[in-house]
Amino acid sequence: MEVLKPLIEKLVAIVGADYVLTDKTDIGLYDSDAETLDKAAPDIVVLPASTEQVAAVVKLAAAQKIPISPRGAGTGLSGGSTCVRGGISLVLTRMNRVLHVDPLERLALVEAGASNVSVSQAAAKHNLYFAPDPSSQVASTIGGNIAENAGGPHTLKYGMTTHHVAGLKVVLADGSIVTLGGAARTSNEIDLSGFFIGSEGTLGIACEALVKLIPRPEKVETLLAYFQTVGQAGQAVSDVVAAGVIPAAMEMVDQLTINAVEDYLGMGLNRAAAALLIIELDGPGAAISAQRKVVESCLQANGVISLRWAIDAKERATIWNARKTAFGALGRIAPHGYVLDGVIPRSKLAEVIAGIEKIAQRLNLTIANVYHAGDGNLHPCMLYHRENEDEVRRVMLAGKEILELCVEMGGTLSGEHGIGIEKMMEMPLVFNALDLAMMGRLKEAFDPDGILNPGKVIPNLKTCGESGARPLLRHKIMAGC
Ligand SMILES: Cc1cc2nc3c(=O)[nH]c(=O)nc-3n(C[C@H](O)[C@H](O)[C@H](O)COP(=O)(O)OP(=O)(O)OC[C@H]3O[C@@H](n4cnc5c(N)ncnc54)[C@H](O)[C@@H]3O)c2cc1C
């Protein structure tokens, strides 16, 4: 720490002594995101209050080639903000204001550390909202959503974060401040904000975002439906889309999850069902009535056990609370959960779920399944005990095998949680050496010294277990990969 003293003094001069953390206990709180298999503490935590402070901190780090990893709320599920090379964890949660809501242009200017939900809350008086709704939306920040190109249950109809961002104010690796995109629709430039969204903190630090708002739908209808097999539920999902209806959301959970949620909330869920489907329709009243009929007939054609439309907003909120607390409820089964994020073609749902079950049996693991079924985005959740090293090894192995299965089925590695450190070594499953080299060149163009969030996303194929200097449990366990 002595060697970092001059740097710390300069950081204190920029953000104030209260916002530079170096105490072991304090920095220990920032040693991982919500993917807690991989832990590596930063050397220093810095909490800036403005874009100018971010720029000054980055300039300092750049001059000394100190790694700097941006961080929002730390709810990421791929180790994205974990400081695998040490250095500075730059936490943006003090920059949490919704600066301006423009109901005429349907835009909001927000600081990157604002929580997702605070944007919709600020826009509510104009009957507008910010559509991307990750289940972590109460905590996760707009900056984190942008970096991961976050989705959520309503991505099926409304798209990912990238579809709802008009422009960005970004601090680049040399500390310069640039604006990407903007309020006016344009096609006279390379879409740099589109390029930046999903780059997981490796190209720059988003400080402000101009986000798009959309009107609340005239009518919303939410349905709960139970099935005897996951296959029937999966087929019903495919049939609804094939029949020409794009619901706002189609979410599925398996029996293990139904029971965990019922244990937690006691809301009268059918514990015997193999799968629970939540379907939400929204739009003009007349269209919804027609769509209800189509959805019901698709469910009935696939042997639905029972279905129930929520009678009011309160019941709808209860249903969504059940879905959004599913991962938390699974904590009743085992203290730790490792949530994966594979994507598959919707039509392969039953086949892949059967494959995951086989992996669970062979490796003697408990795996719960929560899916954004409408867009084929799977979240198998492996339940484990961290102190049981052999179980952790099997969890990591299962994670690798499930991702391989998704790719084999024509899918990919991540629908919304990003690559981070978690899936970096699996990147060659979907990208060839040329693809990866091109990504590396783009990264180099933005960050020639590689100080921004190093050891993430793009694997260095020359070294096995490349994730940087800090020893990660992942590498200890998977040594010899
Ligand atoms: C219970 C639970 C449910 C979840 N549900 C969903 C879901 O439905 N959909 C979904 O997409 N995700 C979900 N997630 C994952 C996570 O919430 C999202 O990835 C979220 O976008 C992360 O936001 P954050 O502020 O916590 O970012 P962090 O975890 O702090 O960081 C995530 C990444 O963003 C980078 N970053 C953060 N801020 C900035 C910035 N200002 N500029 C540049 N880079 C930055 C970090 O370096 C890191 O790479 C869930 C997580 C949990 C724990």
The ligand as a Gaussian input file, in Angstrom:
#p B3LYP/6-31G(d) Opt

LIG

0 1
 C      -31.286000     -11.292000      -8.613000
 C      -30.715000     -10.829000      -9.916000
 C      -31.544000     -10.772000     -11.022000
 C      -31.029000     -10.347000     -12.252000
 N      -31.872000     -10.262000     -13.322000
 C      -31.407000      -9.811000     -14.501000
 C      -32.279000      -9.702000     -15.625000
 O      -33.474000      -9.999000     -15.559000
 N      -31.751000      -9.252000     -16.782000
 C      -30.429000      -8.891000     -16.886000
 O      -30.011000      -8.465000     -17.970000
 N      -29.586000      -8.994000     -15.849000
 C      -30.039000      -9.433000     -14.658000
 N      -29.181000      -9.533000     -13.593000
 C      -27.756000      -9.197000     -13.765000
 C      -27.386000      -7.722000     -13.422000
 O      -28.324000      -7.176000     -12.535000
 C      -27.272000      -6.891000     -14.692000
 O      -26.178000      -7.339000     -15.467000
 C      -27.096000      -5.389000     -14.435000
 O      -27.152000      -4.724000     -15.671000
 C      -25.804000      -5.033000     -13.716000
 O      -25.912000      -3.711000     -13.259000
 P      -24.989000      -3.210000     -12.049000
 O      -25.233000      -1.759000     -11.846000
 O      -25.183000      -4.056000     -10.866000
 O      -23.559000      -3.414000     -12.686000
 P      -22.244000      -4.093000     -12.081000
 O      -22.517000      -5.482000     -11.677000
 O      -21.650000      -3.186000     -11.065000
 O      -21.320000      -4.094000     -13.370000
 C      -21.659000      -4.865000     -14.474000
 C      -20.684000      -4.571000     -15.628000
 O      -20.880000      -3.240000     -16.055000
 C      -19.672000      -2.490000     -16.000000
 N      -20.090000      -1.149000     -15.619000
 C      -20.833000      -0.781000     -14.549000
 N      -21.078000       0.524000     -14.591000
 C      -20.477000       1.004000     -15.713000
 C      -20.364000       2.278000     -16.310000
 N      -20.940000       3.350000     -15.781000
 N      -19.662000       2.394000     -17.469000
 C      -19.074000       1.314000     -18.041000
 N      -19.145000       0.089000     -17.513000
 C      -19.842000      -0.061000     -16.365000
 C      -18.819000      -3.230000     -14.985000
 O      -17.430000      -3.022000     -15.200000
 C      -19.222000      -4.674000     -15.250000
 O      -18.508000      -5.172000     -16.355000
 C      -29.658000      -9.976000     -12.361000
 C      -28.833000     -10.038000     -11.233000
 C      -29.347000     -10.462000     -10.026000
 C      -28.433000     -10.506000      -8.842000

